[in-house]
């Protein structure tokens, strides 16, 4: 018995010594480990890890992946979402969290102060030069007054339109200022002249979701977890959408490519601005999306490759250093990355190369000219990007399920708004 006790004491002493030496190594400047939680260990993160560690040998980036080899993809996503939500909301989890997965309760993370306010780190870091970045992207991606989720790339959310047919119809469109009400008026005029719809292939509930994403902050207060779907603003939105279908502006009917006047277009790169139009129209044009009368004019955008720092991380300085590396000229300039670079130099480098070449190949096999005038229009759109498209799959699901009864005439707008309000409120406070 004595020998057994002595053996156990010895093992305990060894294990404690091992912990102490590990802590000592950390204190003495040994490598610090930053854990990055991701659903999939993409090449994007693998290359970032390798290049960052080469520059910072005292920091190790450990990528914790939830995708299993040969596993069920849906189950893997669900596991990542459930695990991340549970860990972050209970004060645990990885140092860095990849938020590019639907279902993560980001609003709740922010409300519970579970994420680091990156705006403060930008202010404190003397080496962080705001002039190097599109700060309008960071500014309008804020929640509760701070930037808690960093978009390392972004997409422009636009419309592509048949400019040749619109000009022939003698219709003047000022897409810098137009509202959805003006869009509806223009679409009604176009249909009366040609019998052609402004937008097709879009059920009313889906169209409603488009408007909700652009006006998310007016309908959901993430700082208080309160919903505002009973407001006159949302009830008017329901009526506005219904009117566009009643007036033959939009249809849910499936129409072929080019048969409608406009199509939603998510620009993923500078070259998309030039090449995507030819796939739809002989003479197409990229238009800004309309906005509601309550919004300032501007351009809608979506954040891409979003990442955040866990407020409970013990290695916040190292985690922030990794984020600044993701924003660096070096990494943002890497080829084959989806989305516009938030780093101005990296983005302008791509634009300059397109201009110097003078043309870009499209998926239709046609070379599209790249002009300085068109490039200036694209630059202006990027500079005016100020409407952050916020999406919550659960809330959109609720809206789609309940709003259908209004569009089919089964329930009033007020009744549907009340149902949506109750369900969304329950979800926000779960």
Number of C-alpha atoms within 10 A of each C-alpha: 6 7 8 9 10 11 12 12 12 12 12 12 12 12 12 12 12 12 12 12 13 13 12 12 13 14 11 10 10 14 15 17 17 22 19 23 22 23 23 17 15 12 9 14 17 14 13 18 20 13 14 19 15 12 10 14 11 14 22 18 23 16 20 16 15 20 19 12 7 6 9 11 13 10 13 17 18 18 15 22 20 14 14 23 19 14 14 24 19 12 16 16 21 21 26 28 22 21 23 15 14 14 17 20 18 22 20 21 20 22 16 15 17 23 26 22 23 20 17 12 15 16 12 10 12 8 9 13 10 11 10 15 20 18 15 15 25 22 15 17 23 17 19 14 12 17 23 29 26 24 22 23 23 22 23 28 22 21 20 23 25 22 20 14 17 16 11 8 13 9 14 9 15 12 19 16 15 18 20 18 17 18 19 22 14 17 24 22 19 22 18 13 10 10 13 19 23 25 24 21 15 15 17 23 23 18 18 21 19 16 19 22 19 23 20 20 16 17 18 21 16 18 14 13 16 16 22 20 23 19 16 12 14 21 18 13 18 24 13 16 21 19 16 23 19 12 17 20 27 28 20 15 12 11 13 10 12 16 17 22 26 24 21 15 21 19 24 19 20 21 19 16 22 25 21 21 21 19 15 20 20 13 12 23 20 24 21 23 24 26 25 17 13 10 13 12 21 21 24 24 26 23 23 20 17 17 20 25 25 25 23 17 21 13 18 18 13 20 23 20 15 21 19 16 18 21 23 19 20 13 20 21 18 12 8 7 14 14 22 24 29 27 24 17 19 21 21 16 13 17 21 13 11 19 17 11 11 14 18 16 13 17 10 10 9 13 15 17 16 20 14 15 9 14 19 12 13 18 15 12 20 22 15 17 22 20 24 24 22 16 17 15 12 14 19 18 13 16 24 19 13 19 25 17 16 20 21 11 9 11 15 16 21 18 16 24 23 18 18 23 22 14 15 23 18 13 13 19 10 7
